Amino acid sequence: MTKEKEMTSEIVSELVSAGVIAGHKRSKTHPKMKPFIALNRNEIDFLDPDSTISSIDDAVEFIAGRLGPEDFMLCIGTTVPARETLLAFAEHFQFPYVITRWLGGTLTNFKVINDRMKYYVDLKAKKEKGELDKYTKKEQLKFSEKIIKLSVSFDGLLKMTKLPAIVFVIDPAVNDTVVKEAKLLKIPVVAILDTNDNPKEINKPIFANDHTKQSIEWVMNKIKTGVDAAKIEMMKKETVIK
């Protein structure tokens, strides 16, 4: 057995162990996903390992090549299995993120959302400086409740001072509004999607199990490592050119 085949066998074993290629029941499979399905066991469709690995590589290349020094990627993962991993990924790259409910119009009505974020930041600053102490206790309580409510919606978006260069989504079936808004604004979408999703709706689909934490962690770690390596390589090339 060649080294290349050994490596392929090792990766496939990882994909199986992490549940990355396990999809949904065949009855839920989207017709456009059929070319990316390798087999069916006990009514469960399993993704083609080659499609999964090549789609991750394509996504990494796209993300690294698309993001300039002033650009960023907006990361969305609102399902319970996705939140923790998505948050760690976004914080690693200092990207804005959404891990709770998506606010309709975050992209298509960005000016209004941005104004609300500025209001939240200003209100929070006033509280920290004691500028709200002049109000009654009841009014102060209302301000505190408003700050908590706004923090849930906006804390992850505070770095988004303009529209993103890329939108990254985990489970586009759950976050279909995000995909629609991005498409309207012609912002490319990279997404981890499962057998029940339509890959034709996504610019750079990543074929993987999007409903278990273990699978999402495996894929996101590969993307993070790949993008980090690509950024280092680009920095080396820029240094040589200079």
VEXDRENZA-611705 format. One line per 3 residues: for each residue y, x, z of C-alpha. Coordinates in nm, 3 decimals. Layout:
<nodes>
Y X Z ~ ... $
</nodes>
This chain:
<nodes>
0.000 0.000 0.000 ~ 0.341 0.138 -0.100 ~ 0.630 0.178 0.144 $
0.821 -0.096 -0.043 ~ 0.534 -0.342 0.003 ~ 0.497 -0.244 0.368 $
0.867 -0.313 0.423 ~ 0.840 -0.649 0.246 ~ 0.538 -0.743 0.456 $
0.727 -0.646 0.773 ~ 1.029 -0.859 0.680 ~ 0.814 -1.157 0.589 $
0.641 -1.124 0.925 ~ 0.983 -1.130 1.096 ~ 1.086 -1.437 0.897 $
0.774 -1.621 1.002 ~ 0.795 -1.511 1.365 ~ 1.160 -1.619 1.396 $
1.094 -1.947 1.216 ~ 1.354 -1.859 0.952 ~ 1.160 -2.002 0.658 $
1.039 -2.320 0.831 ~ 1.208 -2.626 0.685 ~ 1.185 -3.000 0.741 $
0.920 -3.253 0.648 ~ 0.875 -3.287 0.273 ~ 1.009 -3.644 0.287 $
1.349 -3.501 0.390 ~ 1.363 -3.221 0.132 ~ 1.657 -3.237 -0.106 $
1.545 -3.237 -0.473 ~ 1.775 -2.942 -0.554 ~ 1.597 -2.730 -0.291 $
1.257 -2.743 -0.460 ~ 1.300 -2.412 -0.653 ~ 1.347 -2.231 -0.319 $
1.037 -2.370 -0.145 ~ 0.722 -2.158 -0.141 ~ 0.463 -2.387 0.015 $
0.393 -2.691 0.229 ~ 0.184 -2.693 0.547 ~ 0.117 -3.006 0.750 $
0.393 -3.190 0.562 ~ 0.648 -2.915 0.645 ~ 0.815 -2.733 0.356 $
0.855 -2.356 0.391 ~ 1.125 -2.160 0.214 ~ 1.048 -1.874 -0.022 $
1.099 -1.546 0.173 ~ 1.240 -1.367 -0.134 ~ 1.501 -1.641 -0.177 $
1.598 -1.610 0.189 ~ 1.639 -1.231 0.184 ~ 1.819 -1.219 -0.151 $
2.055 -1.499 -0.045 ~ 2.146 -1.309 0.274 ~ 2.213 -0.994 0.070 $
2.427 -1.190 -0.178 ~ 2.625 -1.352 0.104 ~ 2.692 -1.016 0.273 $
2.811 -0.864 -0.054 ~ 3.034 -1.164 -0.121 ~ 3.189 -1.168 0.229 $
3.253 -0.792 0.233 ~ 3.402 -0.796 -0.117 ~ 3.615 -1.105 -0.070 $
3.786 -1.022 0.258 ~ 4.084 -0.791 0.225 ~ 4.270 -0.633 0.521 $
4.482 -0.946 0.574 ~ 4.205 -1.200 0.505 ~ 3.964 -1.374 0.738 $
3.668 -1.611 0.735 ~ 3.673 -1.940 0.924 ~ 3.336 -1.985 1.100 $
3.193 -2.328 1.183 ~ 2.880 -2.396 1.386 ~ 2.901 -2.721 1.580 $
2.533 -2.788 1.652 ~ 2.387 -2.686 1.989 ~ 2.149 -2.421 1.841 $
2.436 -2.263 1.644 ~ 2.725 -2.251 1.891 ~ 2.647 -1.944 2.100 $
2.548 -1.723 1.806 ~ 2.836 -1.842 1.589 ~ 3.084 -1.771 1.869 $
2.951 -1.417 1.920 ~ 2.967 -1.352 1.545 ~ 3.324 -1.481 1.515 $
3.444 -1.284 1.817 ~ 3.281 -0.966 1.684 ~ 3.495 -0.984 1.369 $
3.793 -1.154 1.534 ~ 3.751 -1.456 1.305 ~ 3.874 -1.806 1.394 $
3.596 -2.051 1.471 ~ 3.498 -2.410 1.548 ~ 3.200 -2.475 1.776 $
3.290 -2.826 1.889 ~ 3.395 -3.128 1.682 ~ 3.563 -3.052 1.351 $
3.910 -3.203 1.330 ~ 3.952 -3.378 0.996 ~ 4.237 -3.220 0.802 $
4.209 -2.878 0.965 ~ 4.217 -2.731 0.614 ~ 4.365 -3.005 0.395 $
4.639 -3.090 0.645 ~ 4.681 -2.743 0.791 ~ 5.056 -2.770 0.853 $
5.007 -3.061 1.095 ~ 4.717 -2.883 1.268 ~ 4.921 -2.564 1.291 $
5.212 -2.753 1.450 ~ 4.972 -2.899 1.708 ~ 4.839 -2.551 1.784 $
5.195 -2.423 1.837 ~ 5.262 -2.716 2.071 ~ 4.945 -2.633 2.267 $
5.035 -2.263 2.297 ~ 5.389 -2.352 2.406 ~ 5.270 -2.607 2.663 $
5.015 -2.364 2.804 ~ 5.279 -2.089 2.831 ~ 5.517 -2.324 3.013 $
5.249 -2.409 3.267 ~ 5.167 -2.041 3.326 ~ 5.537 -1.962 3.377 $
5.578 -2.251 3.622 ~ 5.817 -2.436 3.394 ~ 5.623 -2.761 3.445 $
5.669 -2.752 3.823 ~ 5.990 -2.955 3.793 ~ 5.787 -3.260 3.692 $
5.618 -3.504 3.932 ~ 5.260 -3.436 4.037 ~ 5.143 -3.723 3.819 $
5.324 -3.581 3.516 ~ 5.191 -3.231 3.589 ~ 4.838 -3.372 3.602 $
4.887 -3.535 3.262 ~ 5.009 -3.205 3.119 ~ 4.706 -3.025 3.263 $
4.468 -3.283 3.116 ~ 4.639 -3.251 2.779 ~ 4.608 -2.872 2.789 $
4.235 -2.897 2.863 ~ 4.185 -3.145 2.578 ~ 4.383 -2.934 2.332 $
4.201 -2.617 2.437 ~ 3.869 -2.764 2.326 ~ 4.010 -2.832 1.979 $
4.230 -2.529 1.925 ~ 4.124 -2.223 2.127 ~ 3.895 -2.106 1.849 $
4.157 -2.165 1.578 ~ 4.451 -1.976 1.728 ~ 4.391 -1.677 1.499 $
4.414 -1.902 1.193 ~ 4.780 -1.860 1.097 ~ 4.706 -1.940 0.732 $
4.421 -2.081 0.525 ~ 4.101 -1.873 0.527 ~ 3.970 -1.672 0.232 $
3.616 -1.799 0.305 ~ 3.466 -2.082 0.506 ~ 3.132 -2.005 0.674 $
2.920 -2.300 0.784 ~ 2.593 -2.336 0.971 ~ 2.422 -2.662 0.868 $
2.646 -2.816 0.598 ~ 2.466 -3.150 0.631 ~ 2.619 -3.188 0.977 $
2.950 -3.033 0.870 ~ 2.990 -3.204 0.533 ~ 3.359 -3.281 0.598 $
3.427 -2.909 0.628 ~ 3.262 -2.844 0.291 ~ 3.457 -3.126 0.125 $
3.791 -2.997 0.257 ~ 3.713 -2.642 0.145 ~ 3.613 -2.760 -0.203 $
3.935 -2.960 -0.239 ~ 4.133 -2.643 -0.168 ~ 3.900 -2.425 -0.379 $
3.807 -2.213 -0.076 ~ 3.457 -2.066 -0.129 ~ 3.190 -2.176 0.117 $
2.910 -1.958 0.251 ~ 2.650 -2.160 0.443 ~ 2.315 -2.131 0.615 $
2.131 -2.434 0.482 ~ 1.790 -2.586 0.519 ~ 1.548 -2.775 0.296 $
1.734 -3.103 0.354 ~ 2.063 -2.970 0.210 ~ 2.200 -2.960 -0.144 $
2.252 -2.591 -0.237 ~ 2.463 -2.688 -0.538 ~ 2.743 -2.795 -0.302 $
2.773 -2.441 -0.162 ~ 2.920 -2.135 -0.336 ~ 2.694 -1.889 -0.155 $
2.396 -2.065 0.005 ~ 2.178 -1.880 0.255 ~ 1.830 -2.030 0.251 $
1.709 -2.042 0.611 ~ 1.617 -2.270 0.898 ~ 1.953 -2.395 1.028 $
1.828 -2.605 1.321 ~ 1.676 -2.355 1.564 ~ 1.858 -2.092 1.770 $
1.604 -1.817 1.702 ~ 1.632 -1.854 1.325 ~ 2.013 -1.871 1.330 $
2.031 -1.559 1.550 ~ 1.805 -1.366 1.314 ~ 2.010 -1.456 1.007 $
2.348 -1.403 1.173 ~ 2.243 -1.061 1.302 ~ 2.148 -0.959 0.947 $
2.485 -1.081 0.816 ~ 2.678 -0.904 1.093 ~ 2.493 -0.576 1.039 $
2.535 -0.602 0.663 ~ 2.908 -0.677 0.673 ~ 2.968 -0.398 0.927 $
2.782 -0.151 0.705 ~ 2.971 -0.267 0.395 ~ 3.307 -0.224 0.572 $
3.216 0.131 0.678 ~ 3.111 0.213 0.322 ~ 3.439 0.079 0.182 $
3.637 0.285 0.434 ~ 3.448 0.598 0.323 ~ 3.532 0.526 -0.043 $
3.899 0.470 0.039 ~ 3.908 0.801 0.227 ~ 3.757 0.986 -0.072 $
4.011 0.827 -0.311 ~ 4.301 0.934 -0.087 $
</nodes>
